[in-house]
Amino acid sequence: MFDSVLTGNEVVGSYNLGLVCLSFVIAVVASYTVLDLALRIGESYGITKKIWIGGCAFSMGGGIWSMHFTAMLAYQLPFEVSYDIWITLLSIIISIIASGIGLFLASAKPISISKIAMGGMIMGIGVASMHYTGMAAMGFAGSMYYKLGLFVLSIMVAILAATAALWLIINLSIKEQGVNALWKFIGALVMGLAVFGMHYTGMAATIFVPHGDVLSDLQVTSDMRLLAFGISGITLFTLSFTIIASITQKEFNLLRGVKNELEVLVQERTKDLKALSTFTSESLDPVFRVDSNNVLIYSNQSGLSVLKYWEGEVGIEIPAPFIQTLNEVQFNGKRKNLEIHLDNQVFVFSIVSIPAMNYCNIYGQDITERKKAESKIEQYAKALE
């Protein structure tokens, strides 16, 4: 596999610049897609999370493979080359599985450097394995060897850059949306360059030695170009559709968050209205509402007339005569009555706890005439005695 001894029979091909550029575009789009989908993984739970992880793995693995195959077709050699379908399919499977494991580890909560490093290593090794498996699928009349130094370097490039890209997107996904988009694009460029650089570093490490005569012209046919553009077109369409699905899911998550917030507000408002329904705002008798700190938060007009006696008003602590009884009601939740004499008037105040809203309602009643009647009855009773 590794051979450092050059025999002079080695051949060097050339690249089709258009297909090289296309392979880089595929790598960046695939990387952006998977980094965007990684955010959906963090927002999802249960079966939905597994679906997004599968989508990430398929998008990344399929995108990397498509980039690799397009770049392979971009390399023109002076002899005919064919590809073993089963080994080629194996390279796709390796890429998808490695991408899935790497993404799952890197996005698993709680997020840690060790998980990101492990995910980057697995993804990087998966990219390298896919590349060299795809190279093994090449069939031609000759042998293929690798330069050990560049071979190892290509693997290290894949691991380091994949780890850096995962770290960028996962650790910065908690920032505001504008920053997220920027760092997703940067992460896509980093990972795209990783895949791109790994492939062409691996190609630079490859030595082709033909066993027969070589042709005078580099072999490239319209069929090969058509195949390259066909695969690239299908891949880019699939990745674009996946990004649209991710954006749709993101908007759905935002709407669901707003819906949940509205439901909470509706529940709180319902409790408030339920508590307010116990209030007699138009009563001719004084009616108060006091919060858990004994601060008066509501009084009807009759109540305000009574409060003038203590110079009390809404927004400050309720007058002192109510404090002790209020504290007892708030403590045990039991209804209590409080009788207060104001000059020539007598009021009885019924203090009721409203547990649903942590309030107390105070219902007053002017019992001056009743007290006078009771006093007369006591006087008559004494007179009769």
Secondary structure, DSSP 8 states (H G I E B T S, - for coil): -B-----S--B--EE-HHHHHHHHHHHHHHHHHHHHHHHHHHH--HHHHHHHHHHHHHHHHHHHHHHHHHHHHHEE-SS--EE-HHHHHHHHHHHHHHHHHHHHHHHSSS--HHHHHHHHHHHHHHHHHHHHHHHHTEE-SEEEEE-HHHHHHHHHHHHHHHHHHHHHHHHTTTS-HHHHHHHHHHHHHHHHHHHHHHHHHHHHTEEEEESS---SS----HHHHHHHHHHHHHHHHHHHHHHHHHHHHHHHHHHHHHHHHHHHHHHHHHHHHHHHTT--TT-SS-EEEE-TT-BEEEE-HHHHHHHGGGT--TTSB--GGGHHHHHHHHHH---EEEEEEETTEEEEEEEEEETTTTEEEEEEEE-HHHHHHHHHHHHHHHHH-
